[in-house]
Amino acid sequence: MDYIIDPLTITTTSIATKIKLEIVSLELFKSCIIRVLFYDVIDKLVKIEVITLDTEYANWSNDDSFIFDYVKRTLNIP
């Protein structure tokens, strides 16, 4: 059951050391939605981002490393 509360600010700091990519949806020849899961050193999930690959979709081709590079570039991951 969900309970409604007054707005509450929660601030946390985590250091991600690994990401996992999941294709959430795929529209052939057009776009895909990618879920990016960030994990810390003990494999605890610390953050989730969702990004869309659309304007550069044609660059994907048959090289899946393109997706990894695209995610890193889009989310400013070094």
VOGU-3710 file (C-alpha; in Angstrom, 3 decimals, decimal comma):
1> mdyiidplti> 0,000/0,000/0,000  1,240/3,493/-0,850  1,055/6,324/1,654  1,046/9,984/0,710  3,509/12,132/2,671  4,551/15,753/2,618  7,472/16,415/0,238  10,714/15,108/1,677  14,199/15,741/0,304  16,451/12,685/0,333
11> tttsiatkik> 20,057/13,186/-0,671  22,517/10,334/-1,095  25,977/10,004/-2,547  27,146/6,821/-4,214  30,049/5,830/-6,409  29,123/3,682/-9,375  31,745/1,263/-10,636  29,703/-0,717/-13,161  26,719/-0,294/-15,467  24,305/-2,762/-17,000
21> leivslelfk> 22,334/-1,950/-20,145  18,851/-3,246/-20,877  16,839/-2,616/-24,017  13,383/-1,676/-22,753  11,751/-1,329/-26,137  12,795/-1,470/-29,743  11,088/-0,041/-32,793  12,934/-1,494/-35,758  14,565/0,999/-38,103  13,571/3,867/-35,806
31> sciirvlfyd> 14,550/3,880/-32,118  15,140/2,018/-28,899  14,799/2,843/-25,230  17,701/1,802/-23,024  17,639/1,390/-19,247  21,036/2,036/-17,661  21,532/0,499/-14,235  24,412/1,809/-12,127  25,993/-0,447/-9,494  28,518/0,243/-6,764
41> vidklvkiev> 31,529/-1,863/-5,787  29,385/-4,379/-3,863  26,912/-4,710/-6,768  24,223/-2,646/-5,061  21,967/-0,806/-7,495  22,499/2,918/-6,879  20,864/4,664/-9,833  18,719/4,072/-12,900  18,637/6,234/-16,025  16,542/5,769/-19,148
51> itldteyanw> 17,694/7,116/-22,491  16,376/6,949/-26,035  18,455/6,165/-29,083  16,703/7,713/-32,079  18,602/10,238/-34,189  21,713/8,024/-34,210  19,794/4,726/-34,496  21,076/4,061/-38,033  24,654/4,129/-36,685  23,952/1,075/-34,505
61> snddsfifdy> 24,328/-1,336/-37,433  25,626/-4,699/-36,197  28,113/-3,353/-33,655  26,681/-3,510/-30,139  29,674/-1,636/-28,756  28,066/1,399/-30,408  25,282/1,198/-27,790  27,788/1,188/-24,924  29,649/4,157/-26,414  26,377/5,991/-27,074
71> vkrtlnip> 25,255/5,516/-23,452  28,602/6,704/-22,105  28,553/9,762/-24,363  24,910/10,607/-23,629  25,284/10,306/-19,840  28,780/11,834/-19,695  30,337/8,671/-18,283  34,144/8,753/-18,518
//
